[in-house]
């Protein structure tokens, strides 16, 4: 079997000059490939990064200038946090291709705190929650043994499914749009999907890896021609701008907001566990308690810095998981370039205005492909679980079903109020809790994985040689 190398791949380590192959996670691609692949990651997660500040500012009645401050701050800090997570320093950063962005999990607590106590209390509670995340990192990292393959597979699957409502919202033209669901939005989204699939299947090398970007570009051009997008706002945007720290005032520290935000940070760390394990499986890098703790410390430090710079709590985005699965480019330096682009978008509002002008329907088409790939990765993980003579089928059935409930019928939990509602609204967190508890209770004799199963190899040649034997469900494209 021949091994198909990714764009820009080298068979020898350029760093050491020896004959050992470069670890795909540490691979440095040509500059053009790095930039274009990094831009793909930014396009996939951009809408999610700006959605949190937009929703919060609208709900709290903030001014237009305050809204711009929040957006720029979250782009800037998300980019810096991505650099910390991918490149790392000392015990901060997982050194994996993880993108950081404003957390949706913290949105509901921030709305609650902002309404009752004001933005200064939001900043203060985020600052304390970030510090506590750093302190709790060693404790949380030791819980890794409670996340065997059956739990990881359920988590990855629910992560992909949980992203679909966002994809549907974009595909319809953006939630709240007057013509939401109009045929023209659906057709443009469908065109984006078709172009992405055609480019991915019919071409090879760099162009195939950039299938999502090509689909987004073609969809945007068609949407502009149809009058569905307006780039006139690009000319009005400033070339450079950065907001002063603590723009909303000196932080205030109230016990209740701190408690609520700390609980949110615990949920964020649980979700980050699932996302980090998912990325680790995809790139063939073992996730040890030390590496997981380093990821938590990076998130805590980034959240503290973000709160001081008018940003929000940050967590590892799951949107880029599907992109890694589809392109098979596992380099953390590609994602680091995406972090640099996010920093540029935060410092140069004009660049941010260009990407913001991409029609939601186009983003929706790309999101369906990417988020679907995340779900497929979870299914592949579950396909490697041993079901015969084990309770694993029951664990999968119940944990995924419970995780989907908040998305299938949000009204189910409408009567639950306070901090508990924030926990129950997270399908990923519910899935994690149910899967971990059921596995701990029912799989006491280690019946999760086949005895002969080996940890994922970091050598792509080994992965290619063992893929057909060890993985019954093939990837989207086999070597």
C-alpha positions in Angstrom: 0.0 0.0 0.0 1.4 3.4 -0.9 1.2 6.2 1.5 -0.1 9.5 0.1 1.7 12.4 1.6 -0.1 15.6 2.3 0.8 18.9 0.7 4.2 20.2 1.6 5.1 17.0 3.5 8.7 16.1 3.8 10.0 12.5 4.4 12.9 13.8 6.5 13.1 16.0 9.5 14.3 19.4 8.4 14.9 20.4 12.0 17.4 17.7 12.9 18.7 16.6 9.5 18.4 12.9 10.4 16.4 10.1 8.7 13.5 10.1 11.2 10.2 11.1 9.7 8.7 14.4 10.9 5.8 14.0 13.3 2.7 15.2 11.5 1.8 17.3 14.4 5.1 19.1 14.3 5.3 19.4 10.5 6.0 22.8 9.0 4.5 23.1 5.5 5.4 25.7 2.8 4.3 29.2 3.6 1.5 29.3 1.0 0.0 26.1 2.3 0.2 27.2 5.9 -1.6 30.5 5.1 -4.4 29.0 3.0 -5.0 26.1 5.3 -4.9 28.4 8.3 -7.4 30.7 6.6 -9.8 27.7 6.2 -9.7 27.1 9.9 -10.5 30.8 10.5 -13.5 30.8 8.1 -14.9 27.7 9.8 -14.8 29.2 13.3 -15.2 32.9 12.6 -18.9 33.0 12.9 -18.8 31.2 16.2 -16.1 33.5 17.6 -18.1 36.7 16.9 -21.5 35.2 17.8 -21.0 35.3 21.5 -20.1 39.0 21.8 -22.9 39.9 19.3 -25.6 38.0 21.3 -24.3 39.4 24.7 -24.2 43.0 23.5 -27.6 42.7 22.0 -29.2 41.2 25.1 -27.5 43.8 27.4 -28.3 46.8 25.2 -24.7 47.8 24.6 -23.8 50.6 22.2 -22.4 50.0 18.7 -18.9 51.0 19.8 -19.0 48.7 22.8 -20.1 45.9 20.5 -17.1 46.5 18.2 -14.9 46.5 21.3 -16.2 43.1 22.4 -15.8 41.6 18.9 -12.2 42.9 18.3 -11.2 41.8 21.8 -12.5 38.3 21.3 -10.8 37.9 17.9 -7.5 39.2 19.3 -7.6 37.1 22.5 -8.8 34.1 20.6 -5.8 34.3 18.3 -3.4 34.8 21.2 -4.9 31.9 23.1 -4.6 29.7 20.0 -0.9 30.5 19.8 -0.5 29.6 23.4 -2.4 26.3 23.0 -0.6 25.3 19.8 3.0 26.5 20.4 2.9 26.4 24.2 5.4 27.6 26.8 6.4 25.9 30.0 3.3 24.1 31.4 0.8 26.1 29.4 -0.6 24.8 26.1 -1.4 21.3 24.8 0.9 21.8 21.7 -1.9 20.4 19.6 -3.9 21.8 16.7 -6.6 23.4 18.9 -8.3 26.7 18.1 -9.5 28.8 21.0 -12.5 31.1 20.9 -15.2 32.7 23.0 -17.2 29.9 24.8 -20.9 29.4 24.1 -21.1 27.6 27.4 -20.3 30.8 29.3 -22.9 32.9 27.3 -25.9 32.1 29.5 -24.0 32.8 32.8 -22.7 36.0 31.4 -26.1 37.1 30.3 -27.4 36.3 33.8 -24.6 38.1 35.6 -24.6 41.1 33.2 -28.3 41.6 33.7 -28.2 41.4 37.4 -24.8 42.9 38.3 -23.5 44.6 35.2 -20.5 44.2 32.9 -17.9 44.9 35.7 -19.2 41.8 37.5 -18.9 39.7 34.3 -15.3 40.8 34.0 -14.5 40.1 37.7 -16.2 36.6 37.7 -14.3 35.6 34.5 -11.0 36.7 36.0 -11.5 34.6 39.1 -12.9 31.6 37.1 -9.8 31.7 34.9 -7.5 31.7 37.9 -9.4 28.7 39.4 -9.1 26.8 36.1 -5.3 27.0 36.4 -5.5 25.8 40.0 -7.9 22.9 39.1 -5.9 21.8 36.1 -3.9 19.1 38.0 -7.2 17.7 39.5 -9.1 17.5 36.2 -6.2 16.1 34.3 -6.2 13.0 36.6 -9.7 12.1 35.5 -8.5 10.9 32.1 -8.9 7.2 33.0 -12.7 7.8 33.0 -12.6 8.6 29.3 -12.0 5.3 27.5 -12.8 4.8 23.8 -16.6 4.2 24.3 -16.9 7.5 26.2 -14.7 9.4 23.7 -16.7 8.1 20.7 -19.9 9.2 22.3 -18.5 12.7 23.1 -17.1 13.3 19.6 -20.4 12.2 18.0 -22.5 14.5 20.2 -20.0 17.3 19.6 -20.7 17.0 15.9 -24.5 16.7 16.3 -24.6 19.7 18.7 -23.0 21.9 16.1 -25.8 21.2 13.5 -28.3 23.7 14.8 -25.7 26.4 14.2 -25.1 25.1 10.7 -28.9 25.1 10.1 -29.2 28.7 11.3 -26.5 29.9 8.9 -27.9 27.8 6.0 -31.2 29.5 6.3 -29.6 33.0 6.0 -28.9 33.7 9.7 -31.4 33.3 12.5 -33.6 36.3 12.8 -33.3 37.2 9.1 -36.6 38.4 7.5 -36.2 35.9 4.7 -34.9 33.1 6.8 -35.2 29.8 5.0 -35.7 31.4 1.6 -34.9 29.1 -1.4 -32.0 31.3 -2.5 -30.2 30.8 0.8 -30.7 27.0 0.6 -29.5 26.9 -3.0 -26.3 28.9 -2.2 -25.6 26.6 0.7 -26.2 23.6 -1.4 -23.8 25.0 -4.1 -21.1 25.4 -1.5 -21.5 21.8 -0.4 -21.4 20.5 -4.0 -18.4 22.5 -5.0 -16.6 21.4 -1.8 -17.3 17.7 -2.6 -16.3 18.0 -6.2 -13.0 19.7 -5.5 -12.2 17.2 -2.7 -13.0 14.1 -4.8 -11.8 15.2 -8.2 -8.5 16.9 -7.3 -5.5 15.9 -5.3 -2.8 17.6 -3.2 -3.1 21.1 -2.0 -6.3 21.9 -4.0 -8.1 18.9 -2.4 -7.0 20.0 1.1 -8.4 23.4 0.3 -11.8 22.1 -0.8 -13.7 23.9 1.9 -12.1 27.2 1.1 -12.8 26.8 -2.6 -16.4 26.0 -1.8 -16.7 29.1 0.4 -15.1 31.3 -2.2 -17.4 30.0 -5.0 -20.5 30.3 -2.8 -19.5 33.9 -1.8 -19.0 34.9 -5.5 -22.4 33.6 -6.5 -24.1 35.1 -3.4 -22.6 38.5 -4.2 -23.8 38.2 -7.9 -27.3 37.4 -6.5 -27.2 40.5 -4.3 -27.1 38.4 -1.1 -24.0 40.0 0.4 -22.7 43.5 0.6 -19.0 44.4 1.0 -19.5 48.1 1.1 -18.9 48.1 4.9 -15.3 47.1 4.3 -14.5 50.6 3.1 -16.0 52.1 6.3 -14.0 49.9 8.6 -10.7 51.2 10.2 -7.4 49.8 9.2 -6.1 49.5 12.7 -7.8 49.6 16.1 -7.4 48.1 19.6 -9.5 48.8 22.6 -8.1 49.8 26.0 -8.1 47.2 28.7 -11.0 47.3 31.2 -13.1 49.4 28.9 -16.2 48.7 31.0 -14.6 49.8 34.3 -12.8 48.3 37.3 -13.9 44.6 37.8 -16.2 43.9 40.7 -16.1 40.6 42.6 -19.5 39.3 43.7 -19.8 35.9 45.4 -22.8 34.6 43.3 -21.4 35.6 39.9 -18.1 34.1 40.8 -19.8 30.8 41.8 -21.9 30.7 38.6 -18.9 31.5 36.3 -16.7 28.9 38.2 -19.4 26.3 37.5 -19.4 27.4 33.8 -15.6 27.0 33.8 -15.9 23.4 35.1 -18.3 22.6 32.2 -15.9 24.3 29.8 -13.0 22.1 31.1 -15.2 19.0 30.6 -15.9 20.0 27.0 -12.3 20.8 26.4 -11.4 17.3 27.6 -13.7 15.8 24.9 -12.3 18.1 22.2 -8.7 17.5 23.2 -9.2 13.7 23.2 -10.9 13.9 19.8 -8.0 15.9 18.3 -5.5 13.6 20.0 -7.1 10.6 18.3 -7.2 12.3 14.9 -3.5 13.4 14.9 -2.1 10.2 16.6 -0.8 12.0 19.7 -1.3 10.4 23.1 -3.3 12.6 25.5 -1.7 12.2 28.9 -2.8 13.8 32.1 0.1 16.2 31.9 -0.8 17.3 28.4 -4.5 17.7 29.3 -3.5 19.7 32.4 -1.4 22.0 30.2 -4.4 22.5 28.0 -6.5 23.5 31.0 -3.8 25.9 32.3 -3.7 27.6 28.8 -7.4 28.1 28.9 -7.4 29.5 32.4 -4.5 31.9 31.6 -6.2 32.9 28.4 -9.5 33.5 30.1 -7.8 35.7 32.7 -6.1 37.8 30.0 -9.3 37.9 28.0 -11.4 39.3 30.8 -8.9 42.1 31.4 -8.9 42.9 27.6 -12.7 43.0 27.4 -13.0 39.4 26.2 -14.8 36.3 27.5 -13.9 32.8 28.8 -12.3 30.8 26.1 -12.4 27.1 25.2 -11.2 24.7 22.5 -13.5 25.0 19.5 -14.7 21.7 18.1 -15.5 23.2 14.7 -12.0 22.7 13.4 -12.1 19.0 14.3 -14.0 18.1 11.1 -11.6 20.2 9.0 -8.6 18.2 10.4 -10.4 15.0 9.6 -11.2 16.1 6.1 -7.9 17.6 5.0 -5.8 15.1 7.1 -3.3 18.0 7.7 -2.4 17.5 11.4 0.2 20.2 11.8 -0.2 22.4 14.9 1.6 25.1 13.1 -1.2 25.4 10.5 -3.6 26.2 13.4 -1.0 28.6 14.9 -1.1 30.5 11.6 -4.9 30.6 12.0 -4.2 32.2 15.4 -2.1 34.8 13.8 -4.9 35.5 11.3 -7.3 35.9 14.2 -4.9 38.4 15.9 -4.8 40.3 12.6 -8.6 40.4 12.4 -8.7 41.7 15.9 -6.2 44.4 15.2 -7.3 45.3 11.7 -11.1 45.7 11.6 -11.0 46.1 7.8 -9.9 42.5 7.5 -12.5 41.4 9.9 -15.2 43.2 7.8 -14.2 41.2 4.7 -14.7 37.9 6.4 -17.8 39.2 8.2 -19.4 39.9 4.8 -19.3 36.2 3.8 -23.1 35.3 3.6 -24.4 33.1 6.4 -25.8 30.6 3.9 -22.3 30.0 2.4 -21.0 29.4 5.9 -23.9 27.1 6.5 -22.9 25.0 3.5 -19.3 24.7 4.6 -20.4 24.0 8.2 -22.6 21.0 7.2 -19.5 19.4 5.7 -17.2 20.2 8.6 -19.6 19.5 11.4 -20.7 16.3 9.7 -17.0 15.2 9.5 -16.8 15.6 13.3 -19.8 13.3 13.7 -18.2 10.8 11.3 -15.0 10.9 13.4 -17.1 9.9 16.5 -18.8 7.1 14.6 -15.3 5.8 13.5 -14.2 5.9 17.1 -17.3 3.9 18.2 -16.7 1.4 15.4 -13.6 0.3 17.2 -15.3 -0.4 20.5 -16.0 -4.0 21.5 -19.8 -4.6 21.9 -20.0 -8.4 22.1 -20.5 -9.6 25.7 -20.2 -6.0 27.0 -22.7 -3.3 28.0 -21.1 -0.8 25.6 -24.1 -0.7 23.2 -26.3 0.4 26.1 -23.8 3.0 27.1 -23.7 4.4 23.6 -27.4 4.4 23.2 -28.3 6.2 26.4 -25.4 8.7 26.6 -25.9 9.9 23.0 -29.7 10.0 23.4 -29.4 12.1 26.6 -26.9 14.4 24.9 -29.2 15.1 22.0 -32.2 15.9 24.2 -31.4 19.6 24.9 -31.0 20.1 21.1 -34.0 18.0 20.0 -36.4 19.8 22.4 -35.0 22.9 24.3 -38.5 23.4 25.9 -37.9 20.2 27.9 -35.7 22.1 30.4 -37.5 25.5 30.2 -38.7 25.3 33.8 -35.2 24.7 35.2 -33.6 27.9 36.4 -30.3 29.1 37.8 -26.9 27.5 37.4 -28.4 24.0 37.0 -30.0 25.1 33.7 -26.6 26.1 32.3 -25.3 22.6 32.9 -28.4 20.8 31.6 -28.5 23.0 28.4 -25.1 21.6 27.4 -25.7 18.3 25.5 -22.0 17.7 25.4 -21.7 17.9 29.2 -24.8 15.7 29.7 -23.4 13.1 27.3 -20.0 13.2 29.2 -21.6 12.8 32.6 -23.9 9.9 31.5 -21.2 8.1 29.5 -18.6 8.4 32.3 -21.0 7.2 35.0 -22.4 4.3 33.1 -18.9 3.2 32.0 -17.6 3.4 35.5 -20.6 1.4 36.9 -21.0 -1.2 34.1 -17.5 -1.6 32.7 -15.7 -2.4 36.0 -13.7 -5.2 34.4 -12.3 -3.1 31.6 -14.6 -4.4 28.8 -14.4 -1.2 26.8 -11.8 -1.9 24.2 -10.5 -5.1 22.5 -7.5 -6.5 24.3 -5.2 -6.3 21.2 -5.9 -2.7 20.6 -2.9 -0.5 20.4 -2.6 3.2 20.9 -2.7 5.4 17.8 0.7 5.6 16.1 2.4 8.9 15.4 4.0 7.3 12.3 1.8 7.9 9.2 3.3 4.8 7.5 2.3 2.6 10.5 -1.2 4.2 10.5 -1.6 3.5 6.8 -0.4 -0.1 7.2 -2.7 -1.0 10.1 -5.7 1.1 9.1 -7.6 -1.6 7.2 -7.0 -4.2 9.8 -7.6 -2.1 13.0 -10.3 0.3 11.8 -13.4 -1.3 10.3 -14.8 2.1 9.2 -12.6 3.8 6.6 -11.8 7.5 6.6 -13.3 9.7 3.9 -10.3 9.1 1.7 -8.0 6.1 2.1 -4.3 6.2 1.2 
